[in-house]
């Protein structure tokens, strides 16, 4: 199957800074986005799971995306998350992103009902695609069963690609399961397959994947980019081992509060530690301890 | 603890009829709501799980609720579902319901992130209550872990009640687990505890519960009401056994498509069979077979 051109490389699900009153902090958001692009990200996925996307209203999400574009960052490097439980909400966010000129959108399946039929997920995507009705639309399926609980089987991916070959152009696999990711890479050569787990970055690129969309790209874009650029080099394995250190070290702690603590540490800016409920910020002392462990293991976090 | 007056009796999570183009059908919605009230429901919970609430935008939900009130049904018998993943969305729906004069609201916890800390769920509710900022607000916690995956422990219920005794006044327990429901009934006498499973209706009332919020109240309000009115009578057990027949008979089939098929059968109106993706309608032949089995077992569905 011939596939339209897809984006490639290192993308960050951009963390969303918020103020003490829980409102989004657009200035810090734009500044952070520019910094991680400067540090080596090829592109941005605002409103992924790491961005606390589901904790913001559609209005807040569209406003933040507008501000990114207004700041001068090209929408051609953006793939915002737009998948909601309700079709009209997904359509609204997706239309907005397409009209801004975004390279693509990262779309969760409807995630409230569990155990739904694949036919129902297929119809949800078909309905969104028809309602958006724009040839520029490029959808990347967002497969994150540990959180959404609803995902995309190989059969469903195939059905969506066959029905909408110019629109359904890729996937982010955040299953954390190499056997699933490698099956996608094998079944769908030319599909824009991104790993959501940085530990599979090297193997994903070696197997023809499009790249990586990783939470840790918010804080270690440079070493991740070195791995993306150098994956065919002899020193690729040690580069991979180095970027694994954050996730290996954080143990059972939730990723978003720790990543926000690391940004606060990097920018010397405690505003960054705040999260929106239902997430809870990480205590400063625990963050300090974990950051110390990550750096001691060989991954400096100050650039 | 003294608790403010709460609602009691039989409530229906109102099915949401939709047209072939997937838009909500407000006329059928209002007509159905009036019919089930006439059949014996004490009140209505529009926008529960059975209502496909998560598949509709906030605008669609507010418009449908407005139309119910405009049709002359008193908001004093309404307890709409208003819980979303994002605090601003929950606040918008909750404010709207309170300003309409609804008796209460049924509030899901934020349900995208899994394994969140109870502190985070508590903060979500605190934030919603503060932002709504209305003394008339009465919250019923919506505990449905088989679907939302996020729920309310006894400890969290206690914390919410202690912090907001005039506001957090009840719970709908759709865990399907009698040991959980009976623990709530035992721990919190006077709390407005509703069973979400009709099979526990009799036991809930015998243990001082407030009543029942059941999907099947959309189609068998009369026998359910007979049980609510007669739970202290000698024939209560057979009444309970009779209302159990739908759920016992449907086997592994999803409840919403079957319930919509039963309404279509009762009203002789095939428009009712449509569901919004990600749900998928039930095939007519299968529905006919299941309806036949339910009636043959002793529960007539035509009133």
Interface residues (C-beta under 8 A of the other chain):
Chain A: X22 X49 X54 X55 X56 X57 X59 X60 X85 X86 X87 X88 X89 X92 X109 X110 X111 X112 X113 X114 X116 X117 X119 X120 X121 X123 X124 X127 X146 X147 X148 X149 X150 X276 X277 X278 X279 X280
Chain B: X22 X49 X54 X55 X56 X57 X59 X60 X85 X86 X87 X88 X89 X92 X109 X110 X111 X112 X113 X114 X116 X117 X119 X120 X121 X123 X124 X127 X146 X147 X148 X149 X150 X276 X277 X278 X279 X280
